[in-house]
């Protein structure tokens, strides 16, 4: 079967796009909204297509739920609520938590869904672990009947948006980057950590396996893309400092999770904004004019709100501010 379409989400966008190679423009499928607040849009970070059923795709972003959609809903009937997913997935202890978000999703050839959470773990969902189209409306007894997904730990996904993937001819392994600069490889069945490889001086973000050969590409903060392939004649052990690295990652997660939150009233927020505005005005008054520069080679740089920050302000509640 020949495929002419590509589905994608932009980093922190609110809607998935479909590109038809026979067309000059992309099609906006729908806008993703929160289950708890139908006026709050969900920023999307990842999209993955079911390899066994290309009509199905899953998306994840700035809340705890993986949403599974059927492309045929958009093609056959524009009148129904196309924002309603076919199914949703989330570990039971994260449901309605509101403190985590999804950075990466991947499908195995067995239709398992692999999900990486920001400053949480990586989880593997079977197709029968769904919470239904609306997880908020699900009854508590439904959660008790669900099996807990397989988890993978040791890494840390906090500083940047990280992908996650399968590796091996039969998806036998799970791979992820980490804030510690290592590539983590777990055995899919059981979650045993098999390898840790230094992949970046700072952070490893992206991991992409070759679709047919035992090659893997990784990238991070460095300006290089690294290619990996198995070459050892015997099973390699974990690095000598593996326990220290894993403990450091876990310690950092616990420290950030225990950070106190302070809610500021609208009066305090307005006072802070007035002070910030006054400070900006004083800075502009003291800025030298163009004639004061020594040469035309000098450049002035102005720092302002980008599109992502502007969208965040427009969609936030002006009455409160959470400071962590």
Residue frames as qw, qx, qy, qz and C-alpha x, y, z in Angstrom:
[[0.000, 0.888, 0.459, 0.000, 0.00, 0.00, 0.00],
 [0.411, 0.360, -0.008, 0.838, 1.35, 3.42, -0.98],
 [0.296, -0.738, -0.454, 0.401, 1.10, 6.11, 1.71],
 [0.321, 0.604, 0.194, 0.704, 0.78, 9.74, 0.66],
 [0.342, -0.847, -0.104, -0.393, 0.10, 11.32, 4.05],
 [0.495, 0.129, -0.560, 0.652, 2.30, 12.36, 6.98],
 [0.461, -0.805, -0.323, -0.186, 0.95, 13.24, 10.42],
 [0.507, 0.188, -0.364, 0.758, 2.86, 15.56, 12.71],
 [0.338, -0.892, -0.297, 0.041, 2.62, 17.87, 15.72],
 [0.333, 0.674, -0.269, 0.602, 4.78, 20.91, 16.29],
 [0.446, -0.117, -0.631, 0.624, 6.49, 21.31, 19.64],
 [0.003, -0.358, -0.492, 0.793, 3.94, 22.89, 22.04],
 [0.282, -0.103, -0.459, -0.836, 1.29, 23.15, 19.30],
 [0.500, 0.033, 0.532, -0.683, -2.37, 22.62, 20.15],
 [0.825, 0.358, 0.182, -0.397, -3.41, 20.51, 17.16],
 [0.624, -0.135, 0.673, 0.373, -2.07, 17.68, 14.98],
 [0.391, 0.634, -0.272, -0.609, -1.49, 18.29, 11.27],
 [0.792, 0.167, 0.571, 0.136, -1.82, 15.99, 8.29],
 [0.086, 0.640, -0.452, -0.615, 0.36, 16.58, 5.24],
 [0.833, 0.386, 0.395, -0.032, -0.70, 15.11, 1.90],
 [0.472, -0.333, 0.482, 0.659, 2.28, 14.82, -0.45],
 [0.310, 0.454, 0.655, 0.518, -0.09, 15.50, -3.35],
 [0.079, -0.923, -0.356, -0.122, -1.15, 18.83, -1.85],
 [0.380, 0.556, -0.201, 0.711, 0.61, 22.11, -1.16],
 [0.277, -0.544, 0.312, -0.728, -0.77, 22.69, 2.34],
 [0.159, -0.005, -0.924, 0.348, -1.36, 20.86, 5.62],
 [0.506, -0.503, -0.472, -0.518, -4.76, 20.03, 7.10],
 [0.172, -0.315, 0.613, -0.704, -5.50, 20.90, 10.72],
 [0.363, -0.214, -0.899, -0.123, -7.33, 17.90, 12.17],
 [0.484, -0.744, -0.422, -0.183, -8.66, 19.27, 15.47],
 [0.007, -0.657, 0.432, -0.618, -7.70, 21.22, 18.59],
 [0.614, -0.164, -0.737, 0.229, -6.88, 19.17, 21.66],
 [0.346, -0.648, 0.111, -0.669, -8.60, 20.25, 24.89],
 [0.026, -0.258, 0.827, -0.498, -8.26, 19.19, 28.51],
 [0.409, -0.360, -0.822, -0.163, -10.70, 16.65, 29.96],
 [0.311, -0.476, -0.597, 0.567, -10.99, 18.68, 33.17],
 [0.074, 0.684, 0.130, -0.714, -11.43, 22.09, 31.54],
 [0.618, 0.492, 0.559, 0.252, -12.92, 22.18, 28.03],
 [0.216, 0.976, 0.022, -0.005, -11.58, 25.72, 27.56],
 [0.344, -0.748, 0.520, 0.227, -7.95, 24.83, 28.24],
 [0.790, 0.531, -0.285, -0.114, -6.02, 23.61, 25.24],
 [0.852, -0.369, 0.310, 0.205, -3.41, 20.87, 25.55],
 [0.197, 0.797, -0.508, -0.260, 0.01, 21.56, 24.06],
 [0.987, 0.137, 0.077, -0.036, 1.17, 18.58, 22.01],
 [0.249, -0.735, 0.597, 0.202, 4.69, 17.14, 22.00],
 [0.181, -0.257, 0.921, 0.232, 4.41, 13.75, 20.30],
 [0.790, 0.279, 0.027, -0.546, 2.39, 11.75, 17.76],
 [0.205, -0.290, 0.920, 0.167, 2.72, 8.07, 16.77],
 [0.691, 0.195, -0.330, -0.613, 0.94, 5.95, 14.13],
 [0.806, -0.139, 0.539, -0.201, -0.26, 2.41, 14.83],
 [0.015, 0.449, -0.768, -0.456, 1.90, 0.23, 12.50],
 [0.190, 0.177, 0.963, 0.079, -0.84, -2.41, 12.22],
 [0.153, 0.758, 0.632, 0.045, -3.69, 0.02, 11.63],
 [0.359, 0.099, 0.081, 0.925, -2.58, 3.31, 10.01],
 [0.223, -0.691, -0.403, -0.556, -5.99, 4.87, 10.70],
 [0.636, -0.721, -0.256, 0.104, -5.14, 4.90, 14.41],
 [0.447, 0.481, -0.307, 0.689, -2.76, 7.46, 15.89],
 [0.573, -0.660, -0.401, 0.275, -1.90, 8.53, 19.43],
 [0.220, 0.711, -0.118, 0.657, -0.89, 11.97, 20.70],
 [0.626, -0.550, -0.403, 0.379, 0.51, 13.24, 23.99],
 [0.227, 0.660, -0.038, 0.715, 1.33, 16.64, 25.45],
 [0.025, 0.425, -0.422, 0.800, 0.86, 18.88, 28.44],
 [0.705, -0.369, 0.261, -0.547, -1.30, 16.57, 30.53],
 [0.414, -0.374, 0.823, -0.106, -1.07, 12.96, 31.72],
 [0.767, 0.288, 0.510, -0.261, -3.21, 11.26, 29.06],
 [0.143, -0.162, 0.767, 0.605, -2.31, 9.49, 25.83],
 [0.594, 0.437, 0.263, -0.621, -5.19, 10.02, 23.40],
 [0.342, 0.009, 0.854, 0.392, -5.93, 7.44, 20.71],
 [0.456, 0.514, 0.062, -0.724, -7.83, 8.68, 17.63],
 [0.614, 0.292, 0.702, 0.214, -9.30, 7.09, 14.51],
 [0.105, -0.254, 0.361, 0.891, -8.47, 9.02, 11.33],
 [0.006, -0.376, -0.808, -0.454, -11.69, 7.83, 9.68],
 [0.094, -0.718, -0.566, 0.394, -13.68, 10.06, 12.03],
 [0.055, -0.615, 0.107, 0.780, -12.23, 13.11, 10.32],
 [0.023, -0.135, 0.722, 0.678, -12.72, 11.72, 6.82],
 [0.091, -0.377, -0.884, -0.260, -16.30, 10.45, 7.10],
 [0.264, -0.795, -0.533, -0.118, -18.17, 12.81, 9.40],
 [0.292, 0.349, -0.203, 0.867, -17.23, 16.41, 10.15],
 [0.424, -0.613, -0.160, -0.647, -20.27, 17.03, 12.34],
 [0.822, -0.459, -0.331, 0.063, -19.47, 14.69, 15.24],
 [0.379, -0.889, 0.257, -0.011, -17.20, 15.61, 18.11],
 [0.828, 0.423, -0.299, 0.216, -13.88, 14.73, 16.50],
 [0.004, 0.685, -0.548, 0.479, -11.97, 15.93, 19.56],
 [0.814, -0.341, 0.327, -0.338, -13.30, 12.87, 21.41],
 [0.098, 0.495, -0.853, -0.131, -10.64, 10.10, 21.34],
 [0.777, -0.027, -0.562, -0.283, -11.36, 6.43, 20.81],
 [0.833, -0.402, -0.325, 0.197, -9.44, 5.54, 23.96],
 [0.031, -0.872, 0.345, -0.347, -7.06, 7.03, 26.52],
 [0.857, -0.062, -0.409, 0.307, -4.12, 5.64, 28.52],
 [0.064, -0.750, 0.369, -0.545, -2.53, 6.71, 31.79],
 [0.417, 0.027, -0.818, 0.395, -0.96, 4.94, 34.81],
 [0.424, -0.671, -0.597, -0.112, -3.52, 4.74, 37.60],
 [0.499, -0.559, -0.302, 0.589, -1.45, 6.77, 40.06],
 [0.231, -0.116, 0.191, 0.947, -1.16, 9.67, 37.60],
 [0.038, -0.591, -0.680, -0.432, -4.86, 9.97, 36.68],
 [0.215, -0.896, -0.296, -0.250, -6.19, 13.45, 37.53],
 [0.677, -0.396, -0.150, 0.602, -2.80, 14.30, 39.00],
 [0.217, 0.958, 0.159, 0.096, -2.13, 17.28, 36.76],
 [0.375, -0.835, 0.318, 0.245, 1.59, 17.44, 37.61],
 [0.522, -0.235, 0.676, 0.464, 3.15, 15.53, 34.70],
 [0.601, 0.639, -0.059, -0.477, 3.10, 15.69, 30.93],
 [0.892, 0.142, 0.391, 0.177, 4.07, 13.46, 28.04],
 [0.034, -0.755, 0.415, 0.506, 7.19, 14.07, 25.97],
 [0.204, 0.387, -0.795, -0.420, 7.37, 10.96, 23.76],
 [0.823, 0.120, 0.395, -0.390, 5.18, 8.14, 22.36],
 [0.199, 0.416, -0.801, -0.381, 6.12, 5.09, 20.28],
 [0.903, 0.062, 0.078, -0.419, 4.30, 2.02, 18.93],
 [0.360, -0.326, 0.858, 0.170, 5.68, -1.50, 18.77],
 [0.348, 0.109, -0.729, -0.579, 4.76, -3.85, 15.94],
 [0.220, -0.306, -0.917, 0.131, 2.62, -5.68, 18.51],
 [0.202, -0.690, -0.369, -0.589, 0.60, -2.43, 18.93],
 [0.551, -0.555, -0.409, 0.470, 1.96, -1.73, 22.41],
 [0.102, 0.906, 0.070, 0.404, 2.18, 1.97, 23.30],
 [0.669, -0.175, -0.287, 0.663, 5.37, 3.25, 24.93],
 [0.078, -0.917, -0.196, -0.337, 5.08, 6.58, 26.77],
 [0.546, 0.022, -0.353, 0.760, 7.72, 8.80, 28.39],
 [0.269, -0.889, -0.362, -0.080, 6.57, 11.22, 31.11],
 [0.210, 0.725, -0.266, 0.599, 8.31, 14.40, 32.17],
 [0.074, -0.473, 0.659, -0.580, 10.22, 13.74, 35.41],
 [0.841, -0.140, 0.335, -0.401, 8.42, 10.43, 35.85],
 [0.545, -0.220, 0.783, 0.203, 9.02, 7.00, 34.33],
 [0.365, 0.240, -0.638, -0.634, 8.57, 5.33, 30.95],
 [0.610, 0.078, 0.652, -0.443, 5.47, 3.11, 30.72],
 [0.130, 0.096, -0.850, -0.502, 4.40, 0.33, 28.35],
 [0.591, 0.173, 0.375, -0.693, 0.64, 0.01, 27.72],
 [0.215, 0.159, 0.925, 0.271, -1.12, -2.95, 26.18],
 [0.192, -0.243, -0.464, -0.830, -4.13, -2.21, 23.99],
 [0.499, -0.533, -0.655, -0.193, -6.52, -3.50, 26.69],
 [0.434, -0.328, -0.463, 0.700, -5.28, -1.03, 29.33],
 [0.027, 0.406, 0.240, 0.881, -7.33, 1.92, 28.05],
 [0.016, 0.258, 0.597, -0.759, -9.43, 4.14, 30.31],
 [0.273, 0.695, 0.665, -0.025, -12.07, 4.85, 27.68],
 [0.332, 0.668, 0.282, 0.603, -12.81, 8.02, 25.67],
 [0.171, -0.788, 0.111, -0.581, -13.08, 10.19, 28.80],
 [0.571, 0.026, -0.703, 0.422, -10.83, 9.09, 31.69],
 [0.116, -0.208, 0.396, -0.887, -12.25, 11.74, 34.01],
 [0.701, -0.131, -0.048, -0.699, -15.71, 10.15, 33.75],
 [0.636, 0.096, -0.766, -0.009, -14.42, 6.61, 34.37],
 [0.742, -0.591, -0.069, -0.309, -15.70, 4.94, 37.53],
 [0.262, -0.702, 0.638, -0.175, -13.20, 4.07, 40.32],
 [0.838, -0.095, 0.529, -0.098, -13.97, 0.34, 39.98],
 [0.777, 0.628, -0.037, 0.033, -12.78, 0.52, 36.36],
 [0.153, 0.803, -0.540, 0.200, -9.30, 1.51, 37.55],
 [0.606, -0.427, 0.633, -0.221, -9.16, -1.41, 39.98],
 [0.909, 0.239, 0.336, -0.067, -9.71, -3.87, 37.11],
 [0.562, 0.789, -0.245, 0.046, -6.88, -2.47, 34.98],
 [0.887, -0.118, -0.050, 0.444, -3.43, -4.01, 34.98],
 [0.238, -0.875, 0.170, 0.386, -0.53, -1.73, 35.83],
 [0.697, 0.693, -0.178, 0.052, 1.68, -1.00, 32.80],
 [0.852, -0.080, -0.066, 0.513, 5.31, -2.14, 32.74],
 [0.073, -0.993, 0.076, 0.054, 7.58, 0.69, 33.90],
 [0.787, 0.271, -0.108, 0.544, 11.21, 1.54, 33.11],
 [0.340, -0.940, -0.011, 0.018, 13.30, 3.59, 35.53],
 [0.768, -0.249, 0.109, 0.579, 16.81, 4.86, 36.24],
 [0.371, 0.380, 0.254, 0.809, 16.93, 7.71, 33.74],
 [0.032, -0.609, -0.403, 0.682, 15.68, 11.28, 34.19],
 [0.227, 0.504, 0.555, 0.622, 13.44, 13.21, 31.78],
 [0.210, -0.761, -0.417, 0.450, 13.22, 16.74, 33.16],
 [0.228, -0.535, 0.145, 0.801, 15.36, 19.36, 31.44],
 [0.227, 0.310, -0.502, -0.775, 14.25, 18.90, 27.83],
 [0.832, 0.210, 0.112, -0.502, 11.63, 17.11, 25.73],
 [0.178, -0.401, 0.883, 0.164, 12.81, 13.53, 25.23],
 [0.746, 0.162, -0.416, -0.494, 11.65, 10.85, 22.85],
 [0.584, -0.266, 0.741, -0.195, 11.37, 7.15, 23.60],
 [0.645, 0.411, -0.469, -0.443, 11.52, 4.11, 21.33],
 [0.951, -0.112, 0.283, -0.062, 11.78, 0.38, 20.82],
 [0.173, 0.699, -0.664, -0.200, 14.91, -1.39, 19.61],
 [0.404, -0.171, 0.899, 0.004, 15.61, -4.86, 18.23],
 [0.164, 0.001, -0.781, -0.603, 14.19, -6.94, 15.36],
 [0.366, -0.489, -0.767, -0.195, 11.16, -7.84, 17.49],
 [0.252, -0.724, 0.031, -0.641, 11.08, -4.72, 19.69],
 [0.767, -0.258, -0.535, 0.242, 12.77, -6.64, 22.50],
 [0.471, -0.216, -0.316, 0.795, 14.25, -3.51, 24.08],
 [0.038, -0.942, -0.327, -0.060, 13.15, -0.05, 25.20],
 [0.576, 0.075, -0.048, 0.812, 15.49, 2.93, 24.76],
 [0.104, -0.953, -0.274, -0.073, 15.47, 6.48, 26.11],
 [0.395, 0.523, -0.269, 0.706, 17.77, 9.42, 26.61],
 [0.572, -0.640, -0.430, 0.279, 18.40, 11.07, 29.96],
 [0.070, -0.988, 0.058, -0.127, 19.39, 14.35, 31.59],
 [0.652, -0.612, 0.377, 0.240, 22.60, 12.67, 32.75],
 [0.246, 0.705, -0.532, -0.400, 23.78, 12.35, 29.12],
 [0.267, -0.193, 0.941, 0.077, 23.36, 8.58, 28.92],
 [0.628, 0.054, -0.503, -0.592, 21.37, 6.31, 26.64],
 [0.491, -0.179, 0.739, -0.425, 19.37, 3.81, 28.70],
 [0.564, 0.123, -0.684, -0.446, 18.43, 0.39, 27.26],
 [0.549, -0.175, 0.645, -0.502, 15.99, -1.85, 29.13],
 [0.012, -0.104, -0.966, -0.236, 14.69, -5.31, 28.34],
 [0.419, -0.251, -0.278, -0.827, 11.09, -4.75, 27.35],
 [0.775, -0.358, -0.471, -0.222, 9.79, -7.77, 29.22],
 [0.735, -0.412, -0.389, 0.373, 10.40, -7.19, 32.92],
 [0.034, -0.983, -0.010, -0.180, 12.05, -3.76, 32.65],
 [0.786, -0.414, 0.101, 0.448, 15.61, -4.88, 33.51],
 [0.134, 0.933, -0.250, -0.221, 18.23, -2.22, 32.73],
 [0.943, 0.171, 0.145, 0.247, 20.66, -3.77, 30.24],
 [0.624, 0.208, 0.069, 0.750, 22.97, -0.97, 29.10],
 [0.087, -0.943, -0.127, 0.295, 23.95, 2.62, 29.83],
 [0.671, 0.236, 0.237, 0.661, 26.00, 4.39, 27.18],
 [0.167, -0.629, -0.080, 0.755, 27.34, 7.92, 27.30],
 [0.469, 0.560, 0.578, 0.364, 25.68, 9.68, 24.39],
 [0.134, 0.841, 0.144, 0.504, 26.13, 13.38, 25.10],
 [0.357, 0.196, -0.457, 0.790, 28.14, 15.74, 27.30],
 [0.272, -0.124, 0.291, -0.909, 24.87, 17.15, 28.64],
 [0.630, 0.197, 0.507, -0.554, 21.51, 15.60, 27.69],
 [0.072, 0.023, 0.881, 0.467, 20.32, 12.91, 25.25],
 [0.463, 0.266, 0.208, -0.820, 16.98, 13.87, 23.70],
 [0.759, 0.381, -0.164, -0.501, 16.32, 11.93, 20.49],
 [0.386, -0.265, 0.878, 0.096, 16.67, 8.20, 19.82],
 [0.741, 0.425, -0.079, -0.514, 15.73, 6.69, 16.47],
 [0.629, -0.188, 0.735, 0.168, 16.38, 3.04, 15.51],
 [0.202, 0.279, -0.674, -0.653, 16.86, 1.94, 11.91],
 [0.778, 0.058, 0.097, -0.618, 13.66, 0.24, 10.67],
 [0.939, 0.223, -0.220, -0.140, 15.49, -2.85, 9.34],
 [0.690, 0.329, -0.487, 0.422, 19.08, -3.00, 10.62],
 [0.656, -0.591, -0.362, 0.299, 20.53, -2.98, 14.18],
 [0.352, 0.266, -0.074, 0.894, 21.55, 0.68, 14.01],
 [0.249, -0.816, -0.495, 0.166, 20.45, 3.46, 16.31],
 [0.306, 0.496, -0.003, 0.813, 20.93, 7.24, 16.05],
 [0.403, -0.718, -0.460, 0.333, 20.97, 9.54, 19.08],
 [0.277, 0.520, 0.002, 0.808, 21.31, 13.28, 19.55],
 [0.420, -0.673, -0.488, 0.365, 21.15, 15.81, 22.35],
 [0.106, -0.947, -0.035, 0.302, 22.66, 19.16, 23.24],
 [0.464, -0.386, 0.527, 0.598, 25.93, 18.45, 21.43],
 [0.431, 0.620, -0.213, -0.620, 26.17, 19.39, 17.76],
 [0.154, 0.312, -0.894, -0.282, 26.70, 15.77, 16.69],
 [0.884, -0.019, -0.015, -0.466, 24.42, 12.86, 15.86],
 [0.216, -0.458, 0.861, -0.041, 25.85, 9.56, 17.09],
 [0.812, 0.149, -0.401, -0.396, 25.28, 6.21, 15.35],
 [0.457, -0.410, 0.742, -0.269, 25.33, 3.00, 17.39],
 [0.828, 0.167, -0.432, -0.316, 25.43, -0.67, 16.42],
 [0.848, -0.444, 0.279, -0.075, 26.02, -3.83, 18.52],
 [0.565, 0.649, -0.504, 0.072, 29.65, -4.96, 18.17],
 [0.349, -0.557, 0.689, -0.306, 30.62, -6.60, 21.48],
 [0.543, 0.164, -0.807, -0.163, 31.36, -10.32, 21.42],
 [0.356, -0.272, -0.828, 0.337, 30.11, -10.76, 24.97],
 [0.268, -0.824, -0.460, -0.195, 27.41, -9.23, 27.13],
 [0.266, 0.424, -0.281, 0.819, 28.62, -5.91, 28.50],
 [0.361, -0.529, -0.647, 0.414, 27.99, -4.98, 32.10],
 [0.051, -0.956, -0.254, -0.139, 26.68, -1.64, 33.33],
 [0.317, 0.678, -0.330, 0.576, 29.23, 1.12, 34.01],
 [0.496, -0.100, -0.663, 0.551, 30.94, 1.04, 37.40],
 [0.026, 0.097, 0.338, -0.936, 29.25, 4.30, 38.38],
 [0.276, -0.358, -0.687, -0.570, 25.78, 3.21, 37.18],
 [0.402, -0.586, -0.673, 0.205, 24.35, 3.06, 40.69],
 [0.251, -0.417, -0.188, 0.853, 25.62, 6.55, 41.47],
 [0.076, -0.040, -0.430, -0.899, 24.13, 7.97, 38.24],
 [0.365, -0.456, -0.736, -0.343, 20.76, 6.31, 38.84],
 [0.398, -0.560, -0.556, 0.468, 20.72, 7.47, 42.47],
 [0.149, -0.261, 0.017, 0.954, 21.52, 11.03, 41.37],
 [0.209, -0.228, -0.576, -0.756, 18.68, 10.97, 38.84],
 [0.440, -0.545, -0.711, -0.064, 16.25, 9.70, 41.45],
 [0.362, -0.448, -0.383, 0.723, 17.46, 12.23, 44.02],
 [0.014, -0.065, 0.214, 0.975, 16.89, 15.10, 41.58],
 [0.336, -0.381, -0.673, -0.538, 13.38, 13.84, 40.85],
 [0.460, -0.557, -0.648, 0.241, 12.51, 13.65, 44.53],
 [0.264, -0.321, -0.185, 0.891, 13.86, 17.13, 45.24],
 [0.144, -0.060, -0.356, -0.921, 11.81, 18.70, 42.46],
 [0.417, -0.424, -0.738, -0.319, 8.71, 16.69, 43.37],
 [0.456, -0.558, -0.566, 0.400, 8.88, 17.92, 46.98],
 [0.208, 0.130, 0.012, 0.969, 9.31, 21.58, 46.01],
 [0.080, 0.548, 0.609, -0.568, 6.78, 23.81, 47.70],
 [0.148, 0.511, 0.544, 0.649, 4.13, 25.57, 45.61],
 [0.064, -0.420, -0.372, 0.825, 3.00, 29.10, 46.45],
 [0.198, 0.668, 0.636, 0.333, -0.22, 30.58, 45.05],
 [0.178, -0.140, -0.078, 0.971, -0.06, 34.32, 44.47],
 [0.246, 0.702, 0.563, -0.360, -3.17, 36.49, 44.56],
 [0.463, 0.699, 0.363, 0.405, -4.12, 38.73, 41.64],
 [0.148, -0.989, 0.023, -0.003, -3.11, 41.85, 43.65],
 [0.598, -0.568, 0.434, 0.363, 0.41, 40.53, 44.19],
 [0.662, 0.260, 0.532, 0.460, 0.72, 39.54, 40.52],
 [0.259, 0.891, 0.259, 0.269, -0.39, 43.00, 39.34],
 [0.343, -0.908, 0.192, 0.148, 2.08, 44.64, 41.73],
 [0.674, -0.274, 0.522, 0.446, 4.92, 42.50, 40.35],
 [0.541, 0.542, 0.487, 0.419, 3.90, 43.35, 36.79],
 [0.031, 0.991, 0.099, 0.090, 3.84, 47.08, 37.58],
 [0.496, -0.729, 0.369, 0.296, 7.33, 46.86, 39.06],
 [0.675, 0.044, 0.574, 0.462, 8.55, 44.95, 36.00],
 [0.388, 0.783, 0.376, 0.307, 6.99, 47.52, 33.66],
 [0.172, -0.980, 0.080, 0.059, 8.56, 50.40, 35.60],
 [0.623, -0.478, 0.478, 0.394, 11.96, 48.69, 35.50],
 [0.618, 0.360, 0.535, 0.450, 11.67, 48.27, 31.73],
 [0.180, 0.944, 0.212, 0.177, 10.79, 51.95, 31.31],
 [0.376, -0.861, 0.272, 0.210, 13.83, 53.00, 33.34],
 [0.684, -0.160, 0.553, 0.449, 16.06, 50.74, 31.25],
 [0.495, 0.640, 0.448, 0.381, 14.73, 52.27, 28.02],
 [0.049, -0.998, -0.041, -0.009, 15.32, 55.77, 29.37],
 [0.444, -0.737, 0.441, 0.255, 18.97, 54.92, 30.07],
 [0.814, 0.208, 0.440, 0.315, 19.62, 53.13, 26.79],
 [0.199, -0.479, 0.327, 0.789, 22.08, 54.94, 24.49],
 [0.613, 0.655, 0.106, -0.429, 20.80, 56.19, 21.15],
 [0.886, 0.372, 0.178, 0.213, 22.01, 54.97, 17.80],
 [0.346, 0.860, -0.216, 0.306, 24.44, 57.85, 17.54],
 [0.473, -0.747, 0.436, -0.169, 26.14, 56.77, 20.73],
 [0.955, -0.031, 0.260, 0.135, 27.39, 53.51, 19.25],
 [0.366, -0.612, 0.458, 0.531, 30.97, 53.45, 18.14],
 [0.027, 0.254, -0.737, -0.625, 30.33, 51.83, 14.75],
 [0.696, 0.126, -0.191, -0.680, 27.62, 50.49, 12.49],
 [0.495, 0.169, -0.851, -0.042, 28.84, 46.97, 13.18],
 [0.132, -0.028, 0.774, -0.618, 27.30, 46.97, 16.65],
 [0.406, -0.327, -0.698, -0.491, 23.93, 45.26, 16.94],
 [0.370, -0.216, 0.461, -0.777, 21.15, 45.82, 19.46],
 [0.326, -0.164, -0.921, -0.136, 19.22, 42.81, 20.68],
 [0.479, -0.255, 0.170, -0.823, 15.72, 43.10, 22.09],
 [0.119, -0.063, -0.979, 0.151, 14.28, 40.36, 24.29],
 [0.535, -0.065, 0.060, -0.840, 10.50, 39.88, 24.31],
 [0.691, 0.041, 0.641, -0.332, 7.85, 37.22, 24.47],
 [0.046, 0.158, -0.844, -0.511, 7.97, 34.58, 21.74],
 [0.577, -0.129, -0.458, -0.664, 4.88, 32.97, 20.27],
 [0.593, -0.203, -0.773, 0.094, 4.92, 30.05, 22.71],
 [0.222, -0.184, -0.559, 0.777, 5.19, 32.34, 25.73],
 [0.303, -0.004, -0.070, -0.950, 2.46, 34.63, 24.35],
 [0.621, -0.182, -0.626, -0.435, 0.11, 31.67, 23.85],
 [0.488, -0.206, -0.755, 0.387, 0.84, 30.47, 27.37],
 [0.001, -0.120, -0.362, 0.924, -0.12, 33.84, 28.82],
 [0.459, -0.048, -0.297, -0.836, -3.32, 33.98, 26.78],
 [0.710, -0.176, -0.624, -0.274, -4.40, 30.51, 27.96],
 [0.374, -0.047, -0.723, 0.578, -3.42, 30.88, 31.60],
 [0.321, -0.776, -0.543, -0.012, -5.69, 31.95, 34.42],
 [0.228, 0.630, -0.143, 0.728, -4.98, 35.68, 35.11],
 [0.562, -0.724, -0.029, -0.400, -6.21, 35.34, 38.69],
 [0.779, -0.556, 0.285, 0.043, -3.42, 33.14, 40.00],
 [0.502, 0.677, -0.536, 0.058, 0.15, 32.16, 39.43],
 [0.945, -0.321, 0.020, 0.057, 1.83, 28.95, 40.63],
 [0.185, 0.811, -0.533, 0.158, 5.46, 29.44, 41.66],
 [0.975, -0.184, -0.106, 0.067, 7.54, 26.32, 42.28]]
